[in-house]
Amino acid sequence: MSPLAARAARIEPFHVMEVVKQADALERAGRSVIHLSIGEPDFTATEPVRRAAALAIEQGRTQYTPALGLHLLRDRIAEWYATRFGVRVDPAAIAVTAGASGALLLTCAALVEPDTEVLMPDPSYPCNRHFITAFEGRARLVPTGPETRFQLDAALVAQHWAAATRGVLVASPSNPTGTSIASSELVKLIAAVHARNGFVISDEIYLGLSYDDIASTALAISDQVIVINSFSKYFAMTGWRLGWVVMPPQLRPALERLAQNLYICASSVAQHAALACFEPESVAVYEAQCAEFRRRRDFLVPALEGLGFGVPVHPDGAFYVYADISRFGKDSDRFVDSVLQATGVCMVPGKDFGVHSPQRFVRVSYATSYERLCEAVERLQKYLTR
């Protein structure tokens, strides 16, 4: 076999999945495991969405759609921005994609040149930086801390922008921290990037799961940003692999060509099903689920702090807590492994999310039931106070 392309070696393993494999092995051996690791809602698609999918299959609506997605679905997404966020979006600026990953694939293919840099906060979701790497760019991880809510701001952009820098990729709310960029700071950040003729990619897949009125869509500030979103998190359709990108008009021809060539179109069945996401019956379910995530956060954060974890910035969205384990040691990898083996509680070490002090932190997901969270806290308390 011929040697692999060099870019393949630059894609690092996804350590979350390695931890999950260990947890799965314990479960197969008969152990009780509580998963506070995977970023997947424990809810699933609503009944209207499931009915719509079944009907699409029954009626044979399974053929290719336009590369940018069903016109009706793009209309519904535009209406969602108007009713939910008070932002007017032209449906022609929306491309329906094969998950948020498909949106990032198209966007990075269109914007990232070899040997150019894209600024990202450290910590951040690892797969996002690997999209940049796949197109032979460089993700430049900028150390962030509690003072900026673990997010980039205009001052950090100015400090770290270099000759090779072409843009920034931010996520608000963020994985792994669950923190958002305040609107006033986002205004300054976008202005700082645009002043340097750069692009802004805003990953907003957790925007629907916001609890404290901090997060807002970047589209409320500028129509010259690229916004990524997904049906996976707020709409609880992870395995359906459906997302979207909102783009400036000048990007549309390139993204359409790329979509036509890279994957033709997103799943037609998933697109027809997603039309039902915007029905009042479905939205009521999503809002109830969002309230339940908030209830879990309001239990878990003080519970972790009571056990000795540090939570330097309380999460305002998504379903993650980025917790400091310094009180228990200096190696979050070893800490996660020992906790898993001793208690069956599965968390994720910080090394997936960056290189700036990852050994101090673990990511704890509360995308599991309230009852299981309570049990996890009880197990941790027994272990940590033994």
Secondary structure, 3 states (H helix, E strand, C coil): CCCCCHHHHCCCCCHHHHHHHHHHHHHHCCCCCEECCCCCCCCCCCHHHHHHHHHHHHCCCCCCCCCCCCHHHHHHHHHHHHHHHCCCCCHHHEEEECHHHHHHHHHHHHHCCCCCEEEEEECCCHHHHHHHHHCCCEEEEEECCHHHCCCCCHHHHHHHCCCCEEEEEEECCCCCCCCCCCHHHHHHHHHHHHHCCCEEEEECCCCCCECCCCCCCHHHCCCCCEEEEECCCCCCCHHHCCEEEECCHHHHHHHHHHHHHHCCCCCHHHHHHHHHHHCHHHHHHHHHHHHHHHHHHHHHHHHHHHHCCECCCCCCECCEEEEECHHHCCCHHHHHHHHHHHHCEECEEHHHHCCCCHHHEEEEECCCCHHHHHHHHHHHHHHHCC
